[in-house]
Amino acid sequence: MKYYTKYLLILIALLTCTCLAQAPESTYLLKGSKNNSPFNNKVIEEDTTFYTGNVLLKDISWDIENFTKIIGIFDKYAIRKKILIPGNGKFNSYNPLIVESSNKMFFSSFNSNAGPGGEDILFSENKNGNWDEPKGLFNLNTLSNEAPLFYSKENETLYIYANYASSQGNGDIFKAVKKADNYYNVESLPAPVNTRFFESDAFLANDSVMFFSSDRPRGIGDFHPKGVKFENSFWGNTDLYICLKKHGKWNEVINLGEVINTPLTERTPFLSEDGNILFFSSNGQPLSKGLDVYYSLKLNPNSWTEWSEPANIGSVVNTEA
């Protein structure tokens, strides 16, 4: 199973450890935090800081023999740059979601002045090469927690995590369709995606395949809900799943299996554009130092449970934090 590429796009959240791979001839975006980034040597009082970079991979063959050789390439060729968002620097900001077609970036911020409180969704627009001061999406934000997950160009749809009063459990995945300037109609995704447990990290590989994370029982390992301390963290035992849409409805949920999932935490899935490489974060894979970013090859095009052993993406991305 081979394909060749020149550029790999990676998207990493230093707080949520998100990872992304996209099309050739693009840069990757390091999703960062306010002032506690390990790449940041100075305390920035006024601006939110994100990090970008580029990795050049020349004619890499993504067969299983070469798979583990990629780690050193990231360390060797990574180039880091900064993106500054004016203001909001006093607050933890993370999980940016860039919409290239509109020069807009959505991101999460905790207890920011631009939102009502808790974890809110903010956005900034790039005007003449500079990002403007962030604003809140007030009809999406509440005193509880909301975060952007995925953007679809179709009907300008934003998939979000929220813990609204209408949530079935400990936070759900919602679909927010834009109806006016910065105003969205919101609806909860139905079962079997959302349950009375925690669901988040929606990523749509296409119109009929959605990845997400959940702490629902009967995953890999014992049930440990997110938010309750377990193994020195509050992440719980979350697994990665896919849900398949059939006849216009989300109906079949599949656990990605014990090669990807562990009795600890797996979050933030991303599937490469060709469908061959899964990126995700985990603190349960061997030698994890917190929620590290991993990647794995899809071994069978007709199966969602057959994957190569995950490889740690390396120190250019993962840190001791």
C-alpha positions as CSV (number, residue, x, y, z in Angstrom):
1,M,0.0,0.0,0.0
2,K,1.9,3.0,-1.2
3,Y,1.4,6.6,-2.2
4,Y,3.9,9.4,-2.8
5,T,3.7,13.0,-1.6
6,K,5.9,16.0,-1.3
7,Y,4.3,17.9,1.5
8,L,2.5,16.8,4.6
9,L,0.2,19.2,6.5
10,I,0.0,18.7,10.2
11,L,-2.2,20.4,12.7
12,I,-1.3,20.1,16.4
13,A,-3.0,21.4,19.5
14,L,-0.5,21.9,22.3
15,L,-3.4,21.7,24.8
16,T,-5.6,19.3,23.0
17,C,-2.9,17.6,20.9
18,T,-4.8,17.7,17.7
19,C,-3.0,16.6,14.5
20,L,-3.9,17.2,10.8
21,A,-2.6,16.1,7.4
22,Q,-3.8,17.7,4.3
23,A,-3.0,18.3,0.6
24,P,0.4,18.8,-1.1
25,E,2.1,22.2,-1.1
26,S,0.8,23.5,2.1
27,T,2.2,24.4,5.5
28,Y,1.1,22.8,8.7
29,L,-0.3,24.8,11.7
30,L,0.8,24.2,15.2
31,K,-2.2,24.9,17.3
32,G,-0.9,26.6,20.4
33,S,-1.9,28.1,23.7
34,K,-1.6,31.5,25.3
35,N,1.7,31.9,27.1
36,N,2.6,28.4,28.2
37,S,3.8,27.0,24.9
38,P,7.1,25.1,25.1
39,F,8.0,26.9,21.8
40,N,7.6,30.3,23.3
41,N,10.5,31.8,25.2
42,K,8.8,35.1,26.2
43,V,5.7,35.8,28.1
44,I,3.2,37.6,25.7
45,E,0.9,39.8,27.7
46,E,-1.3,41.2,25.0
47,D,-1.5,38.7,22.1
48,T,-2.7,35.1,21.7
49,T,0.1,33.1,20.1
50,F,-0.2,30.2,17.6
51,Y,2.6,28.5,15.8
52,T,3.0,27.5,12.1
53,G,5.6,25.6,10.3
54,N,6.5,23.6,7.2
55,V,7.9,20.1,6.7
56,L,9.3,19.0,3.4
57,L,8.9,15.3,2.7
58,K,10.5,14.4,-0.6
59,D,9.1,11.3,-2.4
60,I,8.3,9.5,0.9
61,S,6.8,6.1,0.3
62,W,4.1,5.4,2.8
63,D,4.4,1.7,2.8
64,I,4.7,-0.2,6.1
65,E,8.5,-0.7,5.7
66,N,9.2,3.0,5.6
67,F,6.5,4.1,8.0
68,T,8.6,4.3,11.2
69,K,11.4,6.2,9.4
70,I,9.2,9.3,9.1
71,I,9.7,10.4,12.7
72,G,13.2,11.7,12.2
73,I,12.2,13.7,9.1
74,F,9.8,15.8,11.2
75,D,12.6,16.6,13.7
76,K,15.0,17.5,10.9
77,Y,12.9,19.7,8.6
78,A,10.4,21.4,10.9
79,I,10.4,25.2,10.8
80,R,8.4,27.1,13.4
81,K,6.8,30.5,12.9
82,K,4.2,32.5,14.9
83,I,0.7,33.8,14.4
84,L,-0.3,36.6,16.7
85,I,-3.9,37.3,17.4
86,P,-4.3,40.8,18.9
87,G,-5.7,41.0,22.5
88,N,-7.0,38.1,24.4
89,G,-3.5,37.2,25.5
90,K,-4.4,37.1,29.2
91,F,-6.6,34.1,28.6
92,N,-5.8,30.5,27.6
93,S,-6.6,30.2,23.9
94,Y,-6.3,27.0,21.9
95,N,-7.8,24.7,19.3
96,P,-7.8,27.1,16.2
97,L,-9.7,26.1,13.2
98,I,-8.7,28.0,10.0
99,V,-11.2,28.5,7.2
100,E,-9.0,29.4,4.3
101,S,-11.9,30.3,2.0
102,S,-13.0,33.1,4.2
103,N,-9.7,34.1,5.9
104,K,-11.3,33.3,9.2
105,M,-10.0,31.5,12.3
106,F,-12.2,30.0,15.0
107,F,-10.6,29.0,18.3
108,S,-11.4,28.3,21.9
109,S,-10.7,30.7,24.8
110,F,-11.3,30.2,28.5
111,N,-13.0,33.0,30.4
112,S,-12.2,35.6,27.7
113,N,-13.6,39.1,27.8
114,A,-15.0,38.4,24.3
115,G,-17.4,35.7,25.6
116,P,-19.8,35.2,28.5
117,G,-17.5,32.8,30.4
118,G,-16.2,29.3,30.6
119,E,-14.8,27.9,27.3
120,D,-16.1,30.0,24.4
121,I,-15.8,30.0,20.6
122,L,-14.1,33.1,19.3
123,F,-13.1,34.1,15.7
124,S,-10.6,36.4,14.1
125,E,-10.4,37.5,10.5
126,N,-7.3,38.0,8.4
127,K,-7.3,41.4,6.8
128,N,-4.3,42.4,4.6
129,G,-2.1,39.8,6.3
130,N,-3.0,40.6,9.9
131,W,-5.5,38.9,12.2
132,D,-7.9,41.3,13.8
133,E,-9.1,41.3,17.4
134,P,-11.2,38.2,18.2
135,K,-14.9,38.4,18.6
136,G,-17.3,35.9,20.2
137,L,-20.1,33.9,18.5
138,F,-22.7,35.0,21.1
139,N,-25.6,32.8,20.0
140,L,-23.3,29.8,20.4
141,N,-21.5,30.7,23.6
142,T,-22.9,30.3,27.1
143,L,-21.6,30.3,30.7
144,S,-20.8,26.6,30.1
145,N,-18.2,25.2,27.6
146,E,-18.2,25.4,23.8
147,A,-15.4,24.6,21.3
148,P,-15.0,24.5,17.5
149,L,-14.4,21.1,16.1
150,F,-14.8,21.0,12.3
151,Y,-15.8,23.3,9.5
152,S,-17.7,22.2,6.4
153,K,-18.0,24.5,3.4
154,E,-21.5,23.1,2.7
155,N,-23.9,25.7,4.0
156,E,-21.1,27.1,6.1
157,T,-21.5,24.6,8.8
158,L,-19.5,24.6,12.0
159,Y,-19.4,21.4,14.1
160,I,-18.9,22.2,17.8
161,Y,-18.7,20.7,21.2
162,A,-21.1,22.1,23.7
163,N,-22.7,21.3,27.0
164,Y,-26.0,23.1,26.5
165,A,-29.1,22.5,28.6
166,S,-30.4,20.3,25.7
167,S,-27.3,18.1,25.8
168,Q,-28.0,14.4,26.4
169,G,-25.0,14.0,28.8
170,N,-21.6,15.3,29.6
171,G,-21.3,17.4,26.5
172,D,-22.3,16.6,22.9
173,I,-21.5,17.3,19.3
174,F,-23.7,20.0,17.7
175,K,-24.1,21.1,14.1
176,A,-24.3,24.9,13.6
177,V,-25.4,26.2,10.2
178,K,-24.7,29.8,9.4
179,K,-27.9,31.8,8.7
180,A,-26.7,35.4,9.0
181,D,-23.5,37.3,9.8
182,N,-22.0,35.4,12.7
183,Y,-25.4,33.8,13.6
184,Y,-25.9,30.1,13.5
185,N,-28.8,27.7,13.8
186,V,-27.8,24.9,16.2
187,E,-29.0,21.3,16.3
188,S,-27.7,18.3,18.3
189,L,-26.5,15.3,16.3
190,P,-28.8,12.4,17.1
191,A,-28.1,9.0,18.6
192,P,-26.0,6.9,18.1
193,V,-23.5,9.8,17.8
194,N,-24.5,11.6,21.0
195,T,-25.4,9.7,24.2
196,R,-25.7,10.5,27.9
197,F,-21.9,10.3,28.0
198,F,-19.2,12.6,26.7
199,E,-18.8,13.1,22.9
200,S,-16.5,15.5,21.1
201,D,-13.7,15.8,18.5
202,A,-15.9,15.4,15.4
203,F,-14.0,15.1,12.1
204,L,-15.8,14.4,8.8
205,A,-13.7,12.4,6.4
206,N,-16.5,12.8,3.9
207,D,-20.3,13.2,3.9
208,S,-20.9,9.7,5.2
209,V,-18.0,9.0,7.6
210,M,-17.5,10.9,10.8
211,F,-14.8,10.3,13.4
212,F,-15.4,11.3,17.0
213,S,-14.3,10.5,20.6
214,S,-16.5,9.3,23.5
215,D,-16.1,7.9,27.0
216,R,-19.2,5.7,26.6
217,P,-19.0,2.2,28.2
218,R,-18.0,-1.0,26.4
219,G,-15.0,0.6,24.8
220,I,-11.4,-0.6,25.1
221,G,-10.8,-1.1,28.9
222,D,-13.0,-0.2,31.9
223,F,-15.4,2.7,31.9
224,H,-13.8,5.8,33.4
225,P,-15.8,9.0,32.6
226,K,-14.1,12.2,31.5
227,G,-13.9,14.7,34.4
228,V,-13.3,12.1,37.1
229,K,-9.6,11.6,38.1
230,F,-8.1,8.4,36.7
231,E,-4.4,7.6,36.2
232,N,-3.4,11.1,37.3
233,S,-5.5,12.9,34.8
234,F,-9.2,13.9,34.3
235,W,-9.3,12.9,30.6
236,G,-11.0,9.5,31.4
237,N,-11.1,6.5,29.1
238,T,-12.2,8.0,25.8
239,D,-12.0,6.0,22.6
240,L,-12.1,6.9,18.9
241,Y,-15.1,5.8,16.9
242,I,-16.5,6.4,13.4
243,C,-20.2,6.8,12.6
244,L,-21.5,5.9,9.1
245,K,-24.3,7.7,7.5
246,K,-26.8,5.5,5.6
247,H,-29.9,6.7,3.7
248,G,-29.2,10.2,5.0
249,K,-29.0,9.3,8.7
250,W,-26.1,8.6,11.1
251,N,-26.7,5.1,12.3
252,E,-23.7,2.7,12.6
253,V,-21.0,3.4,15.2
254,I,-17.7,1.4,15.1
255,N,-14.9,1.5,17.7
256,L,-11.6,1.8,15.9
257,G,-10.3,-1.2,17.9
258,E,-7.5,-2.0,20.3
259,V,-4.6,-1.1,18.1
260,I,-5.7,2.6,18.1
261,N,-7.7,2.7,21.4
262,T,-6.3,1.9,24.8
263,P,-7.7,1.8,28.4
264,L,-6.7,5.4,28.7
265,T,-7.4,8.5,26.5
266,E,-7.6,8.8,22.7
267,R,-8.8,12.1,21.2
268,T,-8.7,14.4,18.2
269,P,-8.8,12.1,15.1
270,F,-7.8,13.4,11.7
271,L,-7.8,11.3,8.5
272,S,-5.5,12.3,5.6
273,E,-7.2,13.4,2.4
274,D,-6.4,10.1,0.7
275,G,-7.9,8.1,3.6
276,N,-4.6,6.2,4.4
277,I,-3.2,7.9,7.5
278,L,-4.9,8.5,10.8
279,F,-3.5,11.1,13.2
280,F,-4.7,11.3,16.7
281,S,-3.6,12.0,20.3
282,S,-3.2,9.5,23.1
283,N,-1.8,9.1,26.6
284,G,-2.2,5.3,26.5
285,Q,0.1,4.3,23.7
286,P,3.6,3.1,24.8
287,L,6.0,5.8,25.9
288,S,3.4,8.5,25.9
289,K,4.4,11.7,27.8
290,G,0.9,13.1,28.3
291,L,-1.4,13.4,25.3
292,D,1.1,12.8,22.5
293,V,0.3,12.9,18.7
294,Y,0.5,9.6,16.9
295,Y,-0.2,8.4,13.4
296,S,-1.2,5.0,11.9
297,L,-1.7,3.5,8.4
298,K,-5.0,2.1,7.4
299,L,-4.2,-1.5,6.4
300,N,-7.5,-2.6,4.8
301,P,-9.5,-0.2,2.7
302,N,-12.6,-2.1,3.6
303,S,-12.1,-2.1,7.3
304,W,-12.2,0.6,10.0
305,T,-10.5,-1.6,12.6
306,E,-7.3,-2.7,10.8
307,W,-4.5,-0.3,11.5
308,S,-0.7,-0.4,11.7
309,E,0.9,0.0,15.2
310,P,0.7,3.7,15.9
311,A,4.0,5.7,15.7
312,N,4.8,8.7,17.9
313,I,5.2,11.7,15.6
314,G,8.3,12.8,17.4
315,S,9.8,15.6,19.5
316,V,9.2,18.4,17.0
317,V,5.6,18.1,17.9
318,N,5.3,16.2,21.2
319,T,6.9,17.6,24.4
320,E,7.3,16.6,28.0
321,A,4.0,18.5,28.8
